[in-house]
Structures are given as structure tokens and as C-alpha cells.
Amino acid sequence: MQKSKLGPDQGKCACGRRLRDAAIYIYRSRTDRFLFHRCECGTEWTERRTDIDPADPVTSDEVIEVHKRLSKFEGSIAELLQPYSA
């Protein structure tokens, strides 16, 4: 088993770059979503998340909320894909 190459500060890679600056590639299976991260130094790591069923209905209020948040968002796609924290 390989050890993680992430630095002790979970916000930074072992090379010192910020984790949120890493490239993100997404793969969706039937039940899960995998986010493959790749730092410029070559370090890679994967996050597994339970996926949302695209067949589940979405309310108009949820769509409006997403549009409101996106209209105010200024940042990279990597920051946009970070898990939501209240």
C-alpha cells in the first residue's frame, strides 16, 4: 500500500502547493463519484463520494438557489467543486 504524499498540512501538497490548485478529473459510476486530483508536481489522490441520482426530481427552489450561488461565485473550477461547508 502506498503512503499518502500529502503534506502534514492537509491544505497543501508535500511540494508546498495548495491542494485546491490541483487539477480535478471526475469519474461517475452508477453509485459513486470519484474525484481524481493531480498536483503540478505529479502527486495524485482520489476522493470517493456517494453520487446523487440524476433521476431524482429537483425543485424549482433548488434550481434558483444554485443560480444565485453561481452568479456570486468568483473562483476556479477546483474551488467550485470543493465540498460545501456552511
C-alpha positions in Angstrom: 0.0 0.0 0.0 1.3 3.4 -0.9 1.5 6.1 1.7 -0.1 9.4 1.0 2.2 12.0 -0.4 0.1 14.8 1.0 1.9 17.1 3.5 1.1 17.3 7.2 -0.8 20.4 6.5 -3.9 18.9 4.8 -4.4 22.2 2.8 -1.1 21.7 1.0 0.7 19.1 -1.1 4.1 17.8 0.1 5.6 20.1 -2.5 4.0 23.1 -0.8 1.3 23.9 -3.5 -2.3 24.4 -2.3 -4.4 21.3 -2.8 -7.3 23.4 -4.2 -5.0 24.4 -7.1 -4.6 20.8 -8.3 -6.3 19.7 -11.5 -9.5 17.7 -10.9 -10.9 14.9 -13.1 -14.3 13.3 -12.3 -15.5 9.8 -13.0 -19.0 8.7 -12.2 -20.1 5.2 -11.7 -23.7 4.0 -11.1 -23.5 4.7 -7.4 -20.4 6.8 -6.7 -18.4 9.8 -8.0 -14.6 9.8 -7.9 -12.6 12.9 -8.0 -9.0 12.4 -9.2 -6.8 15.2 -8.1 -3.4 15.8 -9.7 -0.9 18.4 -8.4 1.6 20.1 -10.8 4.4 18.1 -9.0 2.8 14.8 -10.1 1.2 13.8 -6.8 -2.2 12.3 -7.2 -5.0 11.4 -4.8 -8.6 10.3 -5.1 -11.8 11.2 -3.3 -14.8 8.9 -3.4 -18.2 10.5 -2.8 -21.7 9.0 -2.9 -23.3 10.3 -6.1 -26.6 11.9 -6.4 -29.1 10.1 -8.6 -29.7 12.3 -11.6 -33.2 10.8 -12.0 -34.3 12.3 -8.6 -36.5 15.3 -9.1 -35.2 18.8 -8.5 -37.4 21.5 -7.2 -37.6 25.0 -8.7 -36.3 26.4 -5.4 -33.2 24.3 -5.6 -32.5 25.5 -9.2 -33.0 29.1 -8.1 -30.6 28.6 -5.2 -27.9 27.1 -7.5 -28.2 30.0 -9.9 -28.0 32.6 -7.1 -24.8 31.0 -5.7 -23.2 30.6 -9.1 -24.0 34.3 -10.0 -22.0 35.4 -7.0 -19.1 32.8 -7.3 -15.7 34.1 -8.3 -13.0 31.4 -8.3 -11.6 28.4 -10.1 -13.5 25.3 -11.1 -11.5 23.4 -8.4 -12.9 25.8 -5.7 -16.4 25.3 -7.1 -16.1 21.5 -6.8 -14.9 21.7 -3.1 -17.4 20.1 -0.7 -19.9 22.6 0.6 -19.3 23.9 4.1 -21.7 26.1 6.0 
